[in-house]
Amino acid sequence: MLHENEKLPELEKLPRHEFDLDFEELARQKLEEENIVSAMKVEFEMRNLACMYLRDLIKKECWDGMVIKGRSIKSFSGVVEVSNYPMRSRCSEEMAEHARVARMRKIEMADLSARKEIVEADLKVTGGSLIDDEDTLDVDDGERSSLTEGHSLVGSFGAKFGGASPLLYSQFELNTRERKQNQIVLLQDAVYRIKQHFNDNFTEVFKQKESEVVKVLTKNKRITKIMQDLGFEEQLWQPNWDDVEKPEGLLEVSASEVKARMTLQSDTETGQEDKKGQQKRLSARERALVDMMGGVLEVKMEDELKKDIPAPGFMSRPEVDWSEEEHKAAREHDAKVKEHEEERERYHKQLEMELRKLQAGIQDDIAAFDENLMELFKIKLKTERVVYQEELKILRLALSIIQQEQLTGWEAKLTAVLGLKKQRKQLTQSNVLETKQQVEACREAYDIMVAEDKVLDKAFRRDFADIPTFQQEQIFKLYRRRPKGLKNPILKGTEVYAIDGALASPYGERPPTPRLQEVYKEALGVAVAELDNIANVPEGVDLAVWDRLCQARAAKVESEQQVKRKALYLADLSTVLLQRQEEDERLRQEIEDTIRDINKVNDLKIKFAFNLEVQLLLKQGQVEVESGPVIPCFSDSVLVHKSAVEELNKAIRTLGSGKITSMVESKDFKKGIIQLDWEHKKMHMLIEDYHEKIRNTQMLRVNRDIQQFLNEEESGGKKQVKEIQTLEHTLAIQNRYQQQVIDSKKRVLKELKKVVRQKEKVNEEFEAKLKEMNFDYNIRKNVSQENDGSVSDAKQREKRYKGIVQRNRLVALVKMQAQQLSILGTEVERLRMRTFPTLRSLNQ
């Protein structure tokens, strides 16, 4: 029904509520929707409230808490971007700490200068008796003035970038923990001042960019007006600000950033209607200005030049109908029009010159600002380097403080351990002395018991001396006889404890107890009673003797048991004494080790206090340590003064020049020796040649030819003169023939050069024809491309084919002529070389 209702005409359509049948359900659904909408509103309001609270917290922490907000400056070309240092306000605790350190440092400096003055006054009075103190003060003053010696010993270029301070310690004075902590505070203040100094420069450049942007916008406004007057249509470059340059814009929401549809309240709607009424009234005023005064309050020259001079009314008629006055007026009108056009042309040229001047001014301003920004970028890089240098010093000092605290804690811990071990050592010493006394007393008692036991044996022999001799041996064997099969628990317990004073195994036999000892004593008494039985009396022995034997044996057994018990007790005491002595020795060794560790820690503390880690700035080339994979290791390096290196280099150069001189002298000497050796060998060889010639002369046989030759030499050498004349005549004939050959070759060469020139002319003609043909070919090709539909494809292909064939022929002809020229040149060179005379040596 709804679909059918939608298809009906507007007059026949029913309203939407006419199709509602269950009004209660409709009301219920509306109520549910309103409840859902209200709940969502509450949820979104709470969510927005949470976001606003988080926004306020972030803004308070990261924006409002900053004294200098973080921002950047971009160049107009967009290549360079420089950011400043965001800085928080310094808290009162930090300022108070810095003030305390500054006061303390000023007091130290005043005290140092006062002590120096006192020492100098004493030196003047005593005549230099306080040399040690003077040296000490000079050293301290030299260390303190290391800031003025250069940036190398200071460890940074902070003084050049606003971080200089006379309160800073020298790196060679940081021996105590308090000085290191004070130096950290002073360095942190220096870093803050360095950043603040750069931020001041950054603010100046930022203000310069603001002024440049205003200038560019003003000039662009004027350029837009000029381009409108000249009728140009170009898009001007407009400078704009990025979010990194104006970060405060991120905290404000513009209307373009709101994507949702805006709903206005009644008050807002009323305000909008008032604004529309004001705009209508303003537009009415503008219309009145346009109608009454042409839209301007003052007349400008450019507006007048835009207007054309109206022509007189008679100029619409033919010229033959004009009168003399009208002709004169027409001429005046033409002059005015011409003058107006000239004024307009001059004005246009003036505008064009102004346009070029404005554009050039904008480019110059942009280039100048970019150069300033580039200088600021370089300053930022140097500032970053200086900040990193100062922070590196801070980290080094903090690390040294931590290491010093660790050493102090280690020393305290070792001292406490040493005290405990000394107490234990005193206790063990007293225990060892007490145990020694007990062992000595027990050993004396044991010796007495052993002596008494030996006395019993002697007394037994003496008491039984009245019986026969053959019975004495039998009685003595019975006296030495002991019960068998009994195990002494004292011995078993001793064996268990005999290893190291403790149970060897928890599952072994337990030590003896008093009950076991009583049981063993009863068993021993029963066994001895069995031995004392009358049945064991040997034959021929009287019962009185037997009773005496039993009594003596019982006394002996009892004495032996007492000796054994005393020996076991002495062994136990000796074991305890040995253990306590070992414990005392172990404690003594531990105390010595602890004292050694404490001394080592003290040495480390002294070394740590005086062997300071200094940050140095060295130029490139002054570090002669091989670099590692990441950072060079300077643990085995030595810092050498420049003068020492220069002296060493000077000595090396001196020694090197001396070595070279000696090597040259040695070389010359060896060369002389070799030359003398060579001369000596040459003389020997000449001597051998002369001897050989003498030998040949002596062995030579004189024949007729030799005799004739000798006779001719004696007659004056007429034959040689004749031969010389013959040779001269032959040489003259050869010279004439050679000259004829040279003339003929020259004529041939001249003809060849003439042929070459003719070929060159022919080649030039061919090249000219080739250029003309290429020109004609290109023209025809263009014509054929323009009139592609008028000529068939077959004719075009034929033309192209002929052109390619003709070009190939010309190229082949040029190559052939070039080959001929090269052949002719080679032939000319060959003929020229043949004309040179060749003279053989007369000796040959």
C-alpha positions in Angstrom: 0.0 0.0 0.0 2.8 2.4 0.8 4.5 1.6 -2.6 1.2 2.1 -4.4 0.7 5.4 -2.5 4.1 6.6 -3.6 3.1 6.0 -7.2 -0.1 8.1 -7.0 -0.2 11.8 -8.0 0.4 14.4 -5.4 -3.3 15.2 -5.0 -4.3 11.6 -4.5 -1.5 10.7 -2.0 -2.4 10.0 1.6 -0.3 11.3 4.5 2.1 8.9 6.1 0.3 8.8 9.4 -2.9 7.6 7.7 -1.2 4.2 7.4 -0.4 3.9 11.1 -2.8 1.4 12.8 -1.2 0.6 16.2 -0.8 4.0 17.9 0.3 2.5 21.2 3.1 0.6 19.6 4.1 3.7 17.7 4.2 5.7 20.9 6.2 3.0 22.6 8.8 2.9 19.8 9.1 6.7 19.9 9.6 6.6 23.6 12.3 3.9 23.2 14.0 5.9 20.5 14.0 9.0 22.7 15.5 7.0 25.6 18.2 5.6 23.3 19.0 9.1 21.9 19.2 10.6 25.4 21.5 7.8 26.6 23.7 8.2 23.5 23.8 12.0 24.2 24.9 11.3 27.8 27.5 8.8 26.6 28.9 11.2 24.0 28.9 14.1 26.4 30.9 12.0 28.9 33.2 10.9 26.2 33.7 14.4 25.0 34.3 15.5 28.6 37.0 12.8 29.1 38.6 13.9 25.8 38.5 17.5 26.9 40.1 16.6 30.3 42.8 14.7 28.5 43.3 17.6 26.1 43.6 20.0 29.0 46.2 17.8 30.7 48.3 17.4 27.6 48.0 21.1 26.9 49.0 22.0 30.5 52.0 19.6 30.4 53.3 20.0 26.9 52.2 23.5 25.9 51.3 25.8 28.9 54.3 24.5 30.9 56.7 25.6 28.1 58.3 29.0 28.4 59.4 28.7 24.8 57.0 26.7 22.6 58.5 24.3 20.1 58.2 25.6 16.5 60.1 25.5 13.2 60.9 27.8 10.4 60.7 26.6 6.8 62.4 28.3 3.9 60.2 29.7 1.1 61.7 27.1 -1.2 60.8 24.4 1.3 64.3 22.9 1.3 65.5 23.9 4.7 63.7 23.6 8.0 65.1 24.8 11.3 63.5 24.1 14.7 64.1 25.8 18.0 64.6 24.3 21.4 61.4 23.9 23.5 62.2 25.0 27.0 60.4 24.7 30.3 60.5 27.2 33.0 63.2 26.4 35.6 61.8 25.3 38.9 62.6 27.1 42.2 64.6 24.1 43.4 66.9 24.1 40.4 67.4 27.9 40.6 68.2 27.6 44.3 70.7 24.8 43.7 72.4 26.9 41.0 72.5 29.9 43.3 74.1 27.8 46.0 76.7 26.4 43.7 77.5 29.8 42.3 78.0 31.2 45.8 80.2 28.3 46.8 82.2 28.7 43.6 82.7 32.4 44.1 83.9 31.7 47.7 86.3 29.1 46.5 87.7 31.5 43.8 88.0 34.4 46.4 89.8 32.0 48.8 92.2 30.9 46.2 93.1 34.4 45.1 93.5 35.4 48.8 95.8 32.5 49.5 97.8 33.3 46.4 98.2 36.9 47.6 99.3 35.8 51.0 101.8 33.4 49.6 103.2 36.1 47.3 103.5 38.5 50.2 105.3 35.8 52.3 107.6 35.1 49.4 108.5 38.7 49.1 109.3 38.8 52.9 111.1 35.5 53.2 112.8 35.6 49.9 111.3 32.5 48.4 111.2 30.0 51.3 107.7 28.7 50.4 108.6 27.3 47.1 106.3 24.2 47.4 103.2 26.3 48.2 104.0 28.7 45.3 104.3 25.8 43.0 101.1 24.3 44.2 99.2 27.6 43.7 100.7 28.1 40.3 99.6 24.7 39.3 96.1 25.3 40.6 95.9 28.7 38.9 97.2 27.1 35.7 94.5 24.5 35.9 91.9 27.0 36.7 92.9 29.3 33.8 92.7 26.4 31.4 89.5 27.9 30.0 91.5 30.7 28.6 94.0 28.4 27.0 91.7 27.3 24.2 88.7 25.2 23.4 90.8 22.0 23.2 91.3 21.6 27.0 87.8 22.9 27.8 86.2 20.1 25.8 83.5 22.2 24.0 82.8 25.4 22.0 80.2 26.5 24.6 81.9 29.9 25.1 81.2 30.8 21.5 77.5 30.1 21.8 76.5 31.9 25.0 77.6 29.2 27.4 80.7 30.9 28.9 80.9 31.2 32.6 83.9 32.1 34.9 82.4 29.8 37.6 83.1 26.6 35.7 85.8 24.3 37.0 88.7 23.2 34.9 88.6 19.6 33.8 91.8 19.0 35.8 90.3 20.2 39.1 87.4 17.7 39.3 89.0 15.5 42.0 86.2 15.3 44.5 82.6 14.2 44.4 81.3 17.7 45.5 83.2 19.4 42.7 81.8 17.0 40.1 78.2 17.6 41.3 78.7 21.4 41.3 80.2 21.1 37.8 77.1 19.2 36.6 74.9 22.0 37.9 77.0 24.6 36.2 77.1 22.7 32.9 73.3 22.3 33.0 73.0 26.0 33.4 75.4 26.5 30.5 73.3 24.1 28.2 70.2 26.1 29.2 71.9 29.4 28.2 73.2 28.0 25.0 69.7 26.9 24.0 68.3 30.2 25.1 71.0 32.0 23.0 70.0 30.0 19.9 66.3 30.6 20.6 66.9 34.4 20.6 68.5 34.1 17.1 65.6 31.9 16.1 63.1 34.5 17.3 64.8 37.2 15.2 64.7 35.1 12.1 61.0 34.2 12.8 60.1 37.9 13.1 62.0 38.5 9.9 59.9 35.8 8.1 56.7 37.4 9.4 57.8 40.7 8.0 58.8 39.1 4.7 55.4 37.4 4.5 53.6 40.7 5.1 55.8 42.3 2.4 55.2 39.6 -0.1 51.4 39.7 0.5 51.4 43.5 0.0 53.5 43.2 -3.1 51.2 40.3 -4.4 48.2 42.5 -3.8 49.8 45.3 -6.0 50.9 42.7 -8.6 47.3 41.4 -8.8 46.1 44.9 -9.4 48.7 45.5 -12.1 48.0 42.1 -13.8 44.3 43.0 -13.8 45.1 46.3 -15.5 47.4 44.7 -18.0 45.0 41.8 -18.7 47.4 39.0 -17.6 46.1 35.8 -16.1 48.7 34.1 -14.0 48.5 32.3 -10.7 50.6 34.1 -8.1 52.6 32.3 -5.5 51.3 33.1 -2.0 53.4 32.4 1.1 51.6 30.3 3.7 52.4 29.1 7.3 52.7 25.4 8.1 51.5 23.9 11.3 55.1 23.4 12.5 55.6 27.2 12.1 52.4 28.2 13.8 51.7 25.3 16.2 49.2 27.4 18.2 46.8 27.0 15.2 46.5 23.3 16.1 44.8 24.3 19.3 42.0 26.1 17.5 39.3 24.4 15.4 38.4 26.1 12.2 35.0 25.8 10.5 36.7 23.9 7.6 37.8 21.1 9.9 34.2 20.4 11.1 32.8 17.7 8.9 29.4 17.3 10.7 26.4 19.4 9.8 26.1 22.5 12.0 22.8 23.2 13.8 22.1 26.8 15.0 20.2 27.8 18.1 17.5 30.5 18.1 19.9 33.1 19.3 22.5 32.2 16.7 19.8 32.3 14.0 18.8 35.8 15.2 22.4 36.9 15.0 22.7 35.5 11.5 19.6 37.4 10.3 21.1 40.6 11.8 24.3 40.0 9.8 22.3 39.4 6.6 20.4 42.7 7.2 23.7 44.6 7.7 25.1 43.0 4.5 21.9 44.1 2.6 22.3 47.7 4.0 26.0 47.7 3.0 25.1 46.4 -0.4 22.6 49.3 -0.8 25.2 51.8 0.1 27.6 50.3 -2.4 24.9 50.4 -5.1 24.3 54.0 -4.3 28.1 54.8 -4.6 28.2 53.0 -7.9 25.1 54.8 -9.2 26.1 58.3 -8.1 30.0 58.3 -8.3 31.0 55.4 -10.4 31.9 53.2 -7.4 34.9 55.4 -6.3 35.4 58.3 -4.0 38.4 59.8 -6.0 39.3 59.7 -9.6 42.5 57.8 -10.5 44.6 58.1 -13.5 44.5 54.4 -14.5 40.7 54.6 -14.4 40.7 57.6 -16.8 43.2 55.8 -19.1 40.9 52.8 -19.3 38.1 55.0 -20.8 38.0 55.8 -24.5 37.7 59.3 -25.8 34.1 59.7 -27.2 34.0 60.6 -30.9 32.0 63.6 -32.1 28.6 63.0 -33.5 29.4 64.2 -37.0 32.0 61.5 -37.5 29.1 59.0 -38.0 28.4 60.8 -41.3 30.5 60.4 -44.5 33.7 62.5 -44.6 32.6 64.4 -47.7 29.8 65.9 -45.8 32.0 67.4 -43.1 32.6 71.2 -42.9 35.9 72.9 -42.3 35.3 73.1 -38.6 34.2 69.5 -38.4 37.5 68.5 -40.2 39.4 70.6 -37.7 37.5 69.0 -34.8 38.1 65.5 -36.3 41.9 66.3 -36.5 41.9 67.5 -32.9 40.0 64.3 -31.9 42.5 62.1 -33.7 45.4 64.0 -32.0 43.7 63.5 -28.6 43.1 59.8 -29.3 46.7 59.4 -30.4 47.9 61.2 -27.3 45.6 59.1 -25.1 46.9 55.9 -26.7 50.5 57.1 -26.1 49.6 57.8 -22.5 48.0 54.4 -22.2 51.1 52.7 -23.7 53.4 54.6 -21.4 51.3 53.7 -18.5 51.3 50.0 -19.6 55.1 50.1 -19.8 55.3 51.7 -16.4 53.1 49.0 -15.0 55.2 46.3 -16.7 58.4 47.8 -15.2 56.7 48.0 -11.8 55.6 44.4 -12.2 59.1 43.2 -13.0 60.5 45.3 -10.2 58.0 43.8 -7.7 58.6 40.3 -8.8 62.4 40.8 -8.7 62.0 42.3 -5.3 60.0 39.3 -4.1 62.6 36.9 -5.4 65.5 38.9 -3.8 63.7 39.1 -0.5 63.0 35.3 -0.6 66.6 34.6 -1.6 67.9 36.8 1.2 65.7 35.2 3.8 66.6 31.7 2.6 70.3 32.7 3.0 69.7 33.9 6.5 67.8 30.7 7.3 70.6 28.7 5.9 73.0 30.5 8.2 70.7 29.8 11.1 70.6 26.2 10.1 74.4 26.1 10.2 74.3 27.8 13.6 71.8 25.1 14.7 74.2 22.4 13.7 77.0 23.9 15.6 74.7 24.5 18.6 73.7 20.9 18.5 77.3 19.9 18.5 78.1 22.2 21.5 75.0 20.9 23.4 76.1 17.3 22.7 79.6 18.1 23.9 78.3 19.6 27.2 75.8 16.8 27.7 78.7 14.3 27.1 80.7 16.0 29.8 77.6 15.8 32.1 77.2 12.1 31.4 80.9 11.5 32.0 80.7 13.3 35.4 77.5 11.4 36.4 79.2 8.1 35.5 82.3 9.0 37.5 80.1 9.9 40.5 78.3 6.6 40.2 81.6 4.7 39.9 82.9 6.6 42.9 79.8 5.8 44.9 80.2 2.1 43.9 83.8 2.1 45.1 82.7 3.8 48.4 80.0 1.2 48.9 82.4 -1.6 48.0 84.9 -0.3 50.6 82.2 0.0 53.3 81.0 -3.6 52.6 84.6 -4.9 52.7 85.2 -3.0 56.0 82.1 -4.5 57.6 83.1 -8.0 56.4 86.6 -7.4 57.8 85.2 -6.5 61.2 83.1 -9.7 61.3 86.0 -11.8 60.3 88.2 -10.2 62.9 85.7 -11.0 65.6 85.5 -14.6 64.4 89.3 -14.7 64.3 89.5 -13.7 68.0 86.9 -16.3 68.9 88.8 -19.1 67.0 92.1 -18.0 68.6 90.6 -18.4 72.1 89.1 -21.8 71.1 92.5 -22.9 69.7 94.2 -21.9 73.0 91.6 -23.7 75.1 91.7 -26.8 73.0 95.5 -26.9 73.1 95.4 -26.8 76.9 92.9 -29.6 76.9 95.0 -31.7 74.5 98.1 -31.2 76.7 96.2 -32.2 79.8 94.7 -35.3 78.1 98.1 -36.3 76.7 99.6 -36.1 80.2 96.8 -38.3 81.6 97.2 -40.7 78.7 101.0 -41.0 79.3 100.3 -41.7 83.0 97.8 -44.4 82.2 100.2 -46.0 79.7 102.9 -46.0 82.3 100.6 -47.5 84.9 99.6 -50.2 82.4 103.2 -51.1 81.8 103.8 -51.2 85.6 101.0 -53.8 85.8 102.8 -56.1 83.4 106.0 -55.8 85.3 104.2 -56.3 88.6 102.5 -59.5 87.2 105.9 -61.1 86.4 107.2 -60.1 89.8 104.1 -61.4 91.6 104.2 -64.8 89.9 107.9 -65.4 90.3 107.2 -68.0 93.0 105.7 -70.6 90.7 107.7 -72.9 88.5 109.2 -71.7 85.3 107.2 -73.9 82.9 104.0 -72.7 84.5 105.0 -69.0 84.3 104.9 -69.1 80.5 101.5 -70.8 80.6 100.2 -68.4 83.2 101.5 -65.4 81.2 99.7 -66.6 78.0 96.5 -67.0 80.1 97.2 -63.5 81.4 97.4 -62.1 77.8 94.3 -64.0 76.7 91.2 -61.8 76.0 87.6 -62.5 75.2 86.8 -63.0 71.5 83.8 -62.1 69.5 83.2 -58.7 71.2 83.0 -55.5 69.2 83.9 -52.3 71.0 81.3 -49.6 70.2 83.9 -47.0 71.1 86.2 -48.2 68.3 83.4 -48.4 65.8 82.3 -44.9 66.6 85.9 -43.7 66.3 86.2 -45.3 62.9 83.0 -43.5 61.8 84.3 -40.2 63.0 88.0 -40.7 62.1 87.6 -39.3 58.6 87.1 -35.6 59.2 85.2 -35.3 62.5 81.7 -35.8 60.9 79.7 -38.8 59.8 81.0 -40.1 56.5 77.6 -41.3 55.5 74.2 -40.6 57.0 73.3 -44.3 56.5 76.4 -45.7 58.4 76.7 -46.8 62.0 75.9 -44.2 64.6 78.5 -43.1 67.3 78.5 -44.9 70.6 76.1 -44.0 73.3 76.4 -44.5 77.2 73.9 -47.3 77.0 75.9 -49.2 74.4 79.0 -48.6 76.4 77.3 -50.1 79.5 76.1 -53.1 77.4 79.6 -53.6 76.1 81.0 -53.4 79.7 78.5 -56.0 80.9 79.3 -58.3 78.0 83.0 -57.8 78.7 82.5 -58.7 82.3 80.5 -61.9 81.4 83.3 -62.9 78.9 86.0 -62.3 81.5 83.9 -64.3 84.0 83.8 -67.2 81.5 87.6 -66.9 81.2 87.8 -67.0 85.0 85.7 -70.2 85.2 87.4 -73.1 87.1 86.9 -75.3 84.1 89.6 -73.3 82.3 92.2 -73.9 85.0 95.2 -75.7 83.4 96.6 -78.9 84.9 99.0 -78.5 87.7 98.0 -75.0 88.6 96.9 -74.3 92.1 93.5 -72.6 92.7 95.2 -69.8 94.7 97.4 -69.1 91.8 94.4 -69.2 89.5 92.5 -66.6 91.7 95.5 -64.4 91.7 95.7 -64.7 87.9 92.0 -63.8 87.5 92.4 -60.8 89.6 95.5 -59.6 87.8 93.8 -60.2 84.4 90.7 -58.3 85.4 92.9 -55.4 86.6 94.8 -55.5 83.3 91.6 -55.6 81.1 90.2 -52.6 83.1 93.5 -50.7 82.6 93.6 -51.4 78.9 90.0 -50.2 78.5 90.8 -47.0 80.3 93.9 -46.5 78.1 91.8 -47.1 75.0 89.1 -44.6 76.1 91.7 -42.0 77.0 93.5 -42.6 73.6 90.3 -42.1 71.7 89.5 -39.0 73.7 93.0 -37.7 72.9 92.5 -38.4 69.2 89.1 -36.6 69.2 90.7 -33.6 71.0 93.6 -33.6 68.4 91.1 -33.7 65.5 89.1 -30.8 67.0 92.4 -28.9 67.6 93.4 -29.5 64.0 90.0 -28.3 62.7 90.1 -25.2 64.8 93.6 -24.4 63.7 92.6 -24.9 60.0 89.6 -22.6 60.6 91.9 -20.1 62.3 94.3 -20.2 59.3 91.4 -19.9 56.8 90.1 -16.9 58.7 93.6 -15.4 58.7 93.9 -15.9 55.0 90.4 -14.4 54.4 91.3 -11.4 56.5 94.5 -10.9 54.5 92.5 -11.2 51.2 89.9 -8.7 52.5 92.6 -6.2 53.6 94.2 -6.7 50.2 90.9 -6.0 48.5 90.4 -2.9 50.7 93.8 -1.6 49.8 93.0 -2.3 46.1 89.8 -0.3 46.4 91.6 2.5 48.1 94.2 2.5 45.3 91.3 2.6 42.8 89.7 5.5 44.7 93.0 7.5 44.7 93.6 6.7 41.0 90.0 7.5 40.2 90.4 10.9 42.0 93.6 11.9 40.3 93.5 10.0 37.0 90.7 12.1 35.6 89.0 11.5 32.3 89.3 14.7 30.3 87.3 15.6 27.2 89.5 17.1 24.5 88.8 18.7 21.1 91.3 17.8 18.5 91.4 18.8 14.8 91.2 16.3 12.1 94.6 14.7 11.5 95.8 15.1 15.1 94.3 11.7 16.0 96.7 8.9 14.8 94.8 6.0 16.3 93.3 3.4 14.0 89.5 3.7 14.1 87.6 0.7 15.2 84.3 -0.6 13.6 82.3 2.1 15.4 84.3 4.2 17.9 88.1 4.4 18.2 89.5 2.8 21.3 91.8 5.2 23.2 92.6 2.9 26.1 96.2 2.3 24.9 96.7 5.8 23.4 99.1 8.5 24.6 98.4 12.3 24.5 101.5 13.9 23.1 102.1 17.7 23.0 102.4 19.2 19.6 106.0 20.6 20.3 107.2 17.1 21.1 105.7 15.8 17.8 107.3 18.6 15.9 110.7 18.0 17.5 110.4 14.3 16.8 109.5 15.1 13.1 112.5 17.5 12.9 114.8 14.8 14.3 113.4 12.3 11.9 113.9 14.6 8.9 117.5 15.4 10.1 118.3 11.7 10.5 116.6 10.9 7.2 118.5 13.5 5.3 121.8 12.2 6.9 120.9 8.7 5.9 120.2 9.8 2.3 123.5 11.7 2.2 125.4 8.6 3.5 123.5 6.4 1.0 124.5 8.7 -1.9 128.1 8.8 -0.7 128.1 5.0 -0.4 126.5 4.7 -3.9 129.1 7.0 -5.4 131.9 5.1 -3.7 130.6 1.8 -5.0 130.2 3.3 -8.4 133.9 4.4 -8.3 134.9 1.0 -7.3 132.9 -0.6 -10.1 134.4 1.9 -12.6 137.9 1.1 -11.4 137.2 -2.6 -11.7 135.8 -2.0 -15.2 138.9 0.0 -16.2 141.1 -2.7 -14.7 139.3 -5.4 -16.8 139.6 -3.2 -19.9 143.3 -2.8 -19.4 143.7 -6.6 -19.1 141.7 -7.1 -22.2 143.8 -4.6 -24.1 147.0 -6.2 -22.9 145.6 -9.6 -24.2 144.7 -8.0 -27.6 148.2 -6.5 -27.9 149.8 -9.8 -27.1 147.6 -11.5 -29.6 148.5 -8.9 -32.3 152.2 -9.3 -31.5 151.9 -13.1 -31.7 150.0 -12.8 -35.1 152.6 -10.4 -36.4 155.4 -12.7 -35.4 153.7 -15.7 -36.9 152.7 -13.9 -40.2 154.2 -15.3 -43.5 155.1 -12.7 -46.2 153.8 -13.6 -49.7 153.9 -11.8 -53.0 150.6 -9.8 -52.4 151.9 -8.6 -49.1 155.2 -7.6 -50.7 153.4 -5.8 -53.5 151.2 -3.9 -51.0 154.2 -2.9 -49.1 156.0 -1.7 -52.2 152.9 0.4 -53.2 152.8 2.0 -49.8 156.5 2.8 -50.2 155.8 4.3 -53.7 153.4 6.9 -52.3 149.9 5.2 -52.6 149.2 6.0 -56.3 146.8 3.1 -56.5 144.7 4.4 -53.6 144.4 7.8 -55.2 143.2 6.3 -58.5 140.5 4.3 -56.6 139.4 7.4 -54.8 139.0 9.3 -58.1 136.9 6.4 -59.5 134.7 6.4 -56.5 134.1 10.2 -56.6 133.1 9.9 -60.3 130.7 7.1 -59.5 129.2 9.1 -56.6 128.6 12.1 -58.9 126.8 9.9 -61.5 124.6 8.4 -58.7 123.8 11.9 -57.4 122.7 13.1 -60.9 120.6 9.9 -61.3 119.1 10.4 -57.8 118.2 14.1 -58.6 116.4 12.9 -61.8 114.4 10.3 -59.9 113.5 13.0 -57.3 112.3 15.4 -60.0 110.2 12.7 -61.6 108.7 11.7 -58.2 107.9 15.4 -57.5 106.0 15.6 -60.8 104.1 12.5 -60.0 103.3 13.9 -56.5 102.1 17.2 -58.0 99.8 15.3 -60.4 98.5 13.2 -57.5 97.8 16.3 -55.4 96.0 17.8 -58.4 93.9 14.6 -58.6 93.2 14.8 -54.8 92.0 18.4 -55.1 89.7 17.4 -58.0 88.4 14.5 -55.9 87.8 16.8 -53.0 85.9 19.2 -55.2 83.8 16.3 -56.5 83.2 15.2 -53.0 82.1 18.8 -52.0 79.7 18.8 -54.9 78.4 15.5 -53.9 78.0 16.7 -50.3 76.1 19.8 -51.5 73.9 17.7 -53.7 73.4 15.3 -50.8 72.3 18.2 -48.5 70.0 19.5 -51.2 68.6 16.0 -51.7 68.1 15.6 -47.9 66.4 19.1 -47.9 64.2 18.1 -50.8 63.6 14.8 -49.2 62.5 16.3 -45.9 60.3 18.8 -47.7 58.7 16.1 -49.8 58.3 13.9 -46.7 56.5 16.7 -44.8 54.4 17.4 -47.9 53.6 13.7 -48.2 52.8 13.5 -44.5 50.4 16.5 -44.9 48.9 15.2 -48.0 48.8 11.6 -46.9 45.5 10.9 -48.4 46.3 12.2 -51.9 49.3 9.8 -52.7 49.0 6.1 -52.6 51.1 4.0 -50.3 52.9 2.2 -53.2 54.3 5.5 -54.6 55.5 6.5 -51.2 57.2 3.2 -50.7 58.8 3.5 -54.1 60.0 7.1 -53.4 61.4 6.0 -50.1 63.1 3.0 -51.7 64.7 5.2 -54.4 65.9 7.7 -51.8 67.5 4.9 -49.7 69.2 3.4 -52.7 70.5 6.8 -53.9 71.8 7.5 -50.4 73.5 4.1 -50.2 75.2 4.7 -53.5 76.4 8.1 -52.5 77.8 6.6 -49.2 79.5 3.8 -51.1 81.0 6.3 -53.5 82.3 8.5 -50.7 83.8 5.4 -49.0 85.5 4.3 -52.3 86.9 7.8 -52.8 88.2 7.9 -49.3 89.9 4.6 -49.8 91.5 5.9 -53.1 92.7 9.0 -51.3 94.3 6.9 -48.5 95.9 4.6 -51.2 97.3 7.6 -53.1 98.6 9.2 -49.9 100.3 5.9 -49.0 101.9 5.7 -52.5 103.1 9.3 -52.2 104.7 8.6 -48.9 106.3 5.5 -50.3 107.8 7.3 -53.3 109.0 10.1 -51.1 110.8 7.6 -48.8 112.5 6.0 -51.9 114.1 9.3 -52.9 116.3 9.4 -49.7 119.9 8.5 -50.4 121.5 5.6 -48.6 125.3 5.8 -47.9 127.2 2.8 -46.6 130.2 3.1 -44.4 133.5 3.1 -46.3 134.9 0.7 -43.6 132.4 -1.9 -44.8 
